[in-house]
Amino acid sequence: MINSYQQVTITVSDNNVRDILIALLSDAGYEGFVEERSVLKAFIPAGQFDITSLEDLLGPFGLAYETETIEQRNWNAEWEAGFQPVIVDDFCAIRADFHQPAVGVMYDINITPKMSFGTGHHATTWLMVQTMRRISFEEKKVLDFGTGTGILAILAEKMGASEILAIDNDSWSIENAAENITRNQCRRIKLLQADTIQVQEQFDIILANINKHVVLSQLHVMLEHCKPGGLIVVSGLLQSDANDLKAAIEAHPLTLVDMQQHNSWLCWKMIVKENG
Ligand SMILES: C[S@@+](CC[C@H](N)C(=O)[O-])C[C@H]1O[C@@H](n2cnc3c(N)ncnc32)[C@H](O)[C@@H]1O
């Protein structure tokens, strides 16, 4: 288990710059983000922190930042103090153990993220949830690629998916997703630690909220594991990545059917062509 994290606190008030920083820092291995009024806090396991790489990454933006090492328990306390439930209309509520169960929503999801990504607070998770809302999961076989807290896998099961495989390359996320799966009494989610799709199975729906690099480099792998007529939903890319994603889609037997945007982030839904 990871015991300490490096926290980088960056002073940045421009939302677009903040989103670009989150994308760059995610690619560089930062695993958690807290967005406050004019500050972005990013977290990376202390052993993976490299000040030179951070300076190279932040230098061109000319932003002030501070770093500090924090212990796991401090992070949890900080998160619990500030965590407000995320309510997506009457569709779902994403809350923690210490909140009252949500009423008047179809799906009540109980998440303790600790250091994993996926509470619904970040625009990409929110976009994925909004896109999932318009998909029928009844009796569908689903892959959640980059599960983080397990939030999308848990929602898929609550929406009726018959079988879900949730993978993540980060051991701490797998551990945390397992806790959240139990917390939500889910029974149909299998967890696997992996950095690509290694199983010999095909899925009806693939959800992949990861980052530009992984989504683009793994698109052909997702395609191999999605049934003809199946759906691939991706997020973790910025609006400025749209042309690259479009080119990748055009190079594969995929039809883009839904494009959502929130702040600078995008979430696109594609259908796998039947005769690809
Ligand atoms: C942006 S978070 C998404 C979490 C959650 N699915 C959500 O929508 O909020 C991306 C997750 O993908 C994982 N990840 C990054 N690269 C990966 C890879 N190559 N294979 C599997 N998981 C990966 C990270 O550890 C992280 O938990």
The ligand as an SDF file (V2000), in Angstrom:
LIG
                    3D

 27 29  0  0  0  0  0  0  0  0999 V2000
   -9.2220    9.6480  -15.1800 C   0  0  0  0  0  0  0  0  0  0  0  0
   -9.1830    8.2470  -14.1530 S   0  0  0  0  0  0  0  0  0  0  0  0
  -10.8580    7.6360  -14.4020 C   0  0  0  0  0  0  0  0  0  0  0  0
  -11.4630    6.9490  -13.2140 C   0  0  0  0  0  0  0  0  0  0  0  0
  -12.9430    6.5880  -13.3660 C   0  0  0  0  0  0  0  0  0  0  0  0
  -13.1510    5.6080  -14.4060 N   0  0  0  0  0  0  0  0  0  0  0  0
  -13.7660    7.8290  -13.6850 C   0  0  0  0  0  0  0  0  0  0  0  0
  -14.3830    7.8900  -14.7430 O   0  0  0  0  0  0  0  0  0  0  0  0
  -13.7860    8.7440  -12.8390 O   0  0  0  0  0  0  0  0  0  0  0  0
   -8.1920    7.1720  -15.1250 C   0  0  0  0  0  0  0  0  0  0  0  0
   -7.8030    5.8540  -14.4740 C   0  0  0  0  0  0  0  0  0  0  0  0
   -7.1160    5.0880  -15.4720 O   0  0  0  0  0  0  0  0  0  0  0  0
   -6.0220    4.4190  -14.8790 C   0  0  0  0  0  0  0  0  0  0  0  0
   -5.0540    4.1630  -15.9590 N   0  0  0  0  0  0  0  0  0  0  0  0
   -4.1690    5.0280  -16.5340 C   0  0  0  0  0  0  0  0  0  0  0  0
   -3.4920    4.4020  -17.5150 N   0  0  0  0  0  0  0  0  0  0  0  0
   -3.9670    3.1230  -17.5740 C   0  0  0  0  0  0  0  0  0  0  0  0
   -3.6660    1.9850  -18.3800 C   0  0  0  0  0  0  0  0  0  0  0  0
   -2.7430    2.0100  -19.3470 N   0  0  0  0  0  0  0  0  0  0  0  0
   -4.3490    0.8430  -18.1530 N   0  0  0  0  0  0  0  0  0  0  0  0
   -5.2810    0.7680  -17.1790 C   0  0  0  0  0  0  0  0  0  0  0  0
   -5.6110    1.8120  -16.3780 N   0  0  0  0  0  0  0  0  0  0  0  0
   -4.9620    2.9740  -16.5790 C   0  0  0  0  0  0  0  0  0  0  0  0
   -5.5460    5.3630  -13.7770 C   0  0  0  0  0  0  0  0  0  0  0  0
   -4.8460    4.6350  -12.7770 O   0  0  0  0  0  0  0  0  0  0  0  0
   -6.8620    5.9610  -13.2850 C   0  0  0  0  0  0  0  0  0  0  0  0
   -7.3910    5.2360  -12.2090 O   0  0  0  0  0  0  0  0  0  0  0  0
  1  2  1  0
  2  3  1  0
  2 10  1  0
  3  4  1  0
  4  5  1  0
  5  6  1  0
  5  7  1  0
  7  8  2  0
  7  9  1  0
 10 11  1  0
 11 12  1  0
 11 26  1  0
 12 13  1  0
 13 14  1  0
 13 24  1  0
 14 15  1  0
 14 23  1  0
 15 16  2  0
 16 17  1  0
 17 18  1  0
 17 23  2  0
 18 19  1  0
 18 20  2  0
 20 21  1  0
 21 22  2  0
 22 23  1  0
 24 25  1  0
 24 26  1  0
 26 27  1  0
M  CHG  2   2   1   9  -1
M  END
$$$$
